[in-house]
Amino acid sequence: MIDLSNLSREDEAARERLNARSAGMISQTRNWASINTGSLNVEGLRKLAPMLADAFSELDAEVRLEPGDPFESVNAAGETEATETSAVIRVSSRPNAPVQVVMSGHYDTVFPPGTFDTIRDLGDGRLNGPGLADMKGGLCIMREALLAFEAGPLKDKLGYQIVMTPDEEIGNFASSRALTEAARSGAHIGMTYEPCMDTGAMAGGRKGSAVFDIVLHGRAAHAGRAKEEGRSAIEAAAELVLGLEGLNGQRDGVTINVGAIDGGGPVNIVPQLAIVRFGARAPDAEAAQWAKDEIERLFARATARDGIHGHFHGGFYRPPKPRNAAQQALFEAVAATGKALGLSLVFEDTGGVCEGNNIFAAGVPNVDTLGVMGGRIHSNEEYVVTDSFAERATLSALLLNRLADGRINGAGIKALMDR
Ligand SMILES: [Zn+2]
């Protein structure tokens, strides 16, 4: 086992450079966060995309903007519609180098325009603002780590594919193909820049996440004159919802949550439409399959009711990312590298999901909370810890150095995926 506790000359150089870049990183992140990029604010996303492309053009890499895939959603009338968003930003460098890394991050936020626009200095080493931690700060330190790595002598040994997505917060439906493609193009290790927790802890195992929309059609009728001719979609939906919620507690780690029921109308009409919208989480592939089978069974029961038919949309768009041997080996290498910087990094399992799930599903072990340190994300109290920019950028730069010179064996870690 190679000793990871010492800093090499290249490690020292990267640390020095990144410490000096701290203020620059923070101002760049503030700049990016001042543009609203709520997931559905296509105009804002299309404004930031070329700015990001420009910034990443300083790398020794090729940058291109690719249209995202149109994706379908079920509207309030129960019909599927195609939705379009902004570009997927692809950055590609040295695809023939012996070590290959896939990196990812998103440039959308959960905040629609007008909901959270100001950046405030909280005066205690924290900044409050939309997307500072989740994850414009992450994109910033990804780039800085790569610039620091490329300034050193190991550059030719490592190539990378970066995917920056406009739709992570709504499920990566427009960009999952690009993520999978980049991960499958020979990557040994994945690095994603979600914020780490405010304790400094990083994400370990992650559950898988599914979203479903079940559309049920009945038959409308006058509720007074001909109730018996009607078939209530809401009654069928009600039974379905009880069945779905009844799955909770039946299998370890599997949860189902019905978030909304749409449909129906005036009380004098038997309702002919109901849409049941729900999410599911599962800790591993077998549990996800169990959940899918149970949901399909309940759907079949609902549509077996007299006069009811329906359709079914959705699935596990983020497959589970359990701690397997490869993940464990990678976490150990990251923790040892952190230790060389005086950090004690721990990995905690979480029910939350991110692009790391998709990269894992494409067969690439990855660490997905390499971003800045932050808290209260997805709320107007979101904050970022300013000292963490240099700290976490340095962690990434060291990981790149170590993957490039073999102190961390990327191919060896990836080979553990199949065990
Ligand atoms: Zn995020």
Residues whose N, C-alpha, C, O or C-beta is under 5 A from the ligand:
A	BS01	ZN	D134 M135 E194
